[in-house]
Amino acid sequence: MLTALFSLLTLLPARPRRAVMRQVIDRVWKRYADMHVQGREHLPLGPALYVCNHLSNADGLTLQRALAPLRIWFLAGVKLRQTAMTRLATETVETLFIRPGSPDIEALRRAVEALKKGRSVLVFPEGGRSRTGALLRAKKGVSLIAHRSGVPIVPVALTGTERMLPIDERNMGGERLHRARITVRIGPPFRWEDLSEEVHGADDSRQAMADAMMRRVAALLPPEYQGEYRQLPETRLPATGTQRAPSVPSPGVPSSH
């Protein structure tokens, strides 16, 4: 049913298409997502680089709601343009497309420019959805964005979206929705320079920096989700004086965050 609806929506002009799609997505999330957000007091007021684990094609739309009313730009893989469902969904959020698995310097440059212009950007440093739910090794590109932008970095951890919209390797456009409890945990912001001691002396400083960032995401996840970062030394989250946003409930999210 949804597949047929998405096919019909592609026939509409851009503006009404996005408006209808937003309504459809809002109804879908109210029906299928039992969403709980923790740590909203950590959200900075200004631009920030958000780094999060990646489980499902539902992640971006879930995070858009969890981080509201903040306006976030998402760095997303170009293959999301390949099916009607995913292409229409990306139209409802601000998206910077990147070619996963390749050093897409132009996409990284656009992300840095967006941050320098005062926008916030969210990156999935693993470069793709985890097929097991456990963290994959981060790609180096996220360290380049963090270094060149100089903005606060906010770790975010997701659980449950892999059950809401499981990966279908045979047909990404036909992935099916299921009711699921989703938890979004937001950690304290940190700065590039806060990681200097962790990466000092590393053979590959960019990879070491990406790993240090992902350890902070792993610290927000249950052990079974920590994957590549479970056995690495525990990282103490740094204190920060970064200005915070007031804690306010996001639409459709229980106030007991």
SULURMO-V490489 format. One record per backbone hydrogen bond with DSSP energy under -0.5 kcal/mol. CO is the residue of the C=O (numbers start at 1). NH is the residue of the N-H. If there is no record, write none. Layout:
CO|NH / CO|NH
This chain:
1|5 / 2|6 / 3|7 / 4|8 / 5|9 / 6|10 / 8|11 / 9|12 / 13|17 / 14|18 / 15|19 / 16|20 / 17|21 / 18|22 / 19|23 / 20|24 / 21|25 / 22|26 / 23|27 / 24|28 / 25|29 / 26|30 / 27|31 / 28|32 / 29|33 / 32|34 / 32|180 / 33|35 / 34|182 / 35|254 / 36|184 / 38|186 / 39|42 / 40|43 / 43|245 / 47|152 / 48|50 / 48|121 / 49|154 / 50|123 / 51|156 / 54|130 / 56|59 / 58|62 / 59|63 / 60|64 / 61|65 / 62|66 / 63|67 / 65|68 / 67|70 / 70|72 / 71|120 / 72|94 / 73|122 / 74|76 / 74|96 / 76|98 / 77|80 / 78|81 / 79|82 / 83|87 / 84|88 / 85|89 / 86|90 / 87|91 / 88|92 / 89|92 / 90|93 / 93|95 / 94|74 / 95|97 / 96|76 / 98|78 / 98|100 / 99|102 / 102|104 / 103|105 / 104|108 / 105|109 / 106|110 / 107|111 / 108|112 / 109|113 / 110|114 / 111|115 / 112|116 / 113|117 / 114|119 / 115|118 / 120|73 / 121|50 / 122|75 / 123|52 / 123|125 / 124|127 / 125|139 / 135|228 / 139|142 / 140|143 / 140|144 / 141|145 / 142|146 / 143|147 / 144|148 / 145|149 / 146|150 / 152|49 / 153|155 / 153|190 / 154|51 / 155|187 / 156|53 / 157|185 / 159|183 / 160|163 / 160|164 / 161|165 / 164|178 / 167|169 / 171|174 / 172|175 / 176|166 / 180|34 / 180|182 / 182|36 / 183|159 / 184|38 / 185|157 / 190|153 / 191|194 / 192|195 / 193|196 / 195|198 / 195|199 / 196|200 / 199|202 / 203|205 / 204|208 / 205|209 / 206|210 / 207|211 / 208|212 / 209|213 / 210|214 / 211|215 / 212|216 / 213|216 / 213|217 / 214|218 / 215|219 / 217|220 / 218|221 / 222|225 / 222|226 / 223|226 / 225|135 / 226|229 / 227|230 / 234|236 / 235|237 / 243|45 / 246|248 / 250|253 / 255|257
